[in-house]
Amino acid sequence: MDLAKNPVFHERSKHIDTRYHFIRECIAKKEVELKHVKTMDQVADIFTKPLKFDSFEKLRFMLGVRKVQV
């Protein structure tokens, strides 16, 4: 994402396919806004990582998923 925010040429960026420059264009057009999200608040982690139960419950709550009351 740093490359998307900073259009300055970087040695490592020369091999990036042009389709990845799309996000840079969206940022320049103000169609997309990048925001920093703390590690503990990365909601997608619930789908991609094994989590401790406390973290799982917090992220589940952030997604709006509730326990079914029987």
C-alpha positions as CSV (number, residue, x, y, z in Angstrom):
1,M,0.0,0.0,0.0
2,D,2.9,2.3,0.5
3,L,3.6,2.1,-3.2
4,A,0.0,3.1,-3.9
5,K,0.2,6.2,-1.8
6,N,3.7,7.2,-3.0
7,P,4.0,7.3,-6.8
8,V,7.7,7.8,-6.7
9,F,9.6,5.1,-8.7
10,H,11.0,2.4,-6.5
11,E,13.4,-0.3,-7.7
12,R,11.1,-3.0,-6.4
13,S,8.1,-1.6,-8.1
14,K,9.2,-1.9,-11.7
15,H,8.0,-5.5,-12.0
16,I,4.5,-4.8,-10.7
17,D,1.9,-5.5,-13.3
18,T,0.0,-2.3,-14.5
19,R,-3.3,-3.6,-13.2
20,Y,-2.0,-3.0,-9.6
21,H,-1.6,0.7,-10.4
22,F,-5.4,0.9,-10.5
23,I,-5.5,1.5,-6.8
24,R,-3.1,4.4,-7.1
25,E,-5.4,6.0,-9.7
26,C,-8.4,5.5,-7.5
27,I,-6.6,7.2,-4.6
28,A,-5.7,10.1,-6.9
29,K,-9.3,10.5,-8.0
30,K,-10.5,10.4,-4.3
31,E,-12.6,7.3,-5.1
32,V,-10.8,5.3,-2.4
33,E,-9.6,6.5,1.0
34,L,-6.9,4.5,2.8
35,K,-7.1,4.3,6.5
36,H,-4.7,2.7,9.0
37,V,-6.3,-0.1,11.0
38,K,-4.6,-1.4,14.1
39,T,-3.6,-5.0,14.1
40,M,-6.1,-5.9,16.8
41,D,-9.0,-4.4,14.7
42,Q,-8.3,-6.3,11.4
43,V,-11.7,-7.8,11.0
44,A,-10.6,-10.0,8.1
45,D,-8.4,-11.9,10.5
46,I,-11.4,-13.9,11.6
47,F,-11.5,-15.5,8.2
48,T,-7.8,-15.9,7.6
49,K,-6.1,-16.8,10.9
50,P,-6.4,-19.1,13.9
51,L,-7.3,-16.7,16.8
52,K,-7.6,-16.9,20.5
53,F,-11.2,-17.1,21.7
54,D,-11.2,-13.5,23.1
55,S,-10.0,-12.1,19.7
56,F,-12.5,-14.3,17.9
57,E,-15.4,-13.0,20.0
58,K,-14.3,-9.4,19.6
59,L,-14.0,-9.7,15.8
60,R,-17.3,-11.6,15.6
61,F,-19.0,-8.8,17.5
62,M,-17.4,-6.2,15.1
63,L,-18.9,-8.1,12.2
64,G,-22.3,-7.9,13.8
65,V,-22.6,-11.7,14.4
66,R,-24.3,-12.6,17.6
67,K,-24.8,-15.9,19.5
68,V,-28.1,-17.6,19.0
69,Q,-30.1,-17.6,22.2
70,V,-31.9,-20.8,22.7
